[in-house]
């Protein structure tokens, strides 16, 4: 299977902004193992800004664009250094791709992106994709990596998109506030009622919430890509998801590739 895995900042970093070493090591190990088993994996990784905040010892998430972009520039470097080091322990080579909305909107640029990914996959390389935060402006920004994950998954004809988050899946209401909230294991149709269930929870370091995840599910499933939201706390969960076990929330694909 060709699988796009998106990991959020809350999965990769401690609340301090510094790397959650144990988790990222486990993620790289499980992904390398899935590659060895014959799957083609693409990683969409957040964490550039979060990691930059940690590395620059900023006291809080920056609010102005230049500081955010500076943090992203520092953090992206740190992020790739870490992935390169950890994946190479399992003999896996990684490649960095930074994208913006304009790259996807332009046919020629999107085609070049797709060709690059296909060639990297042929080489057995794991492409690691993030938004090109340092040049992103409001007009061209994709804005969140849930959407970026869905855009990438549809562009490269993935079979499955997995969003690893700090929540177990989609619940009937916000499980942090409502103890009767129930996990929805399978979603066939993303109805307005489903959208209404998403309170808009956003973690302090990441940018996504349940709303962006549903938006991603919409983009992915319409183009024939199945999507799973699951908790990235223990990256071993990827084995079960890939085997099709009942983990998190699975959004069934509708359209054709
Ligand atoms: N591109 C951002 C970063 O790497 C993350 C955006 C997101 O998490 O949705 O910090």
Boltz pocket constraint, residues with backbone or C-beta under 6 A from the ligand:
constraints:
  - pocket:
      binder: B
      contacts: [[A, 7], [A, 8], [A, 9], [A, 45], [A, 46], [A, 47], [A, 48], [A, 49], [A, 50], [A, 72], [A, 130], [A, 131], [A, 133], [A, 143], [A, 144], [A, 145], [A, 146], [A, 206], [A, 207], [A, 208]]
      max_distance: 6.0
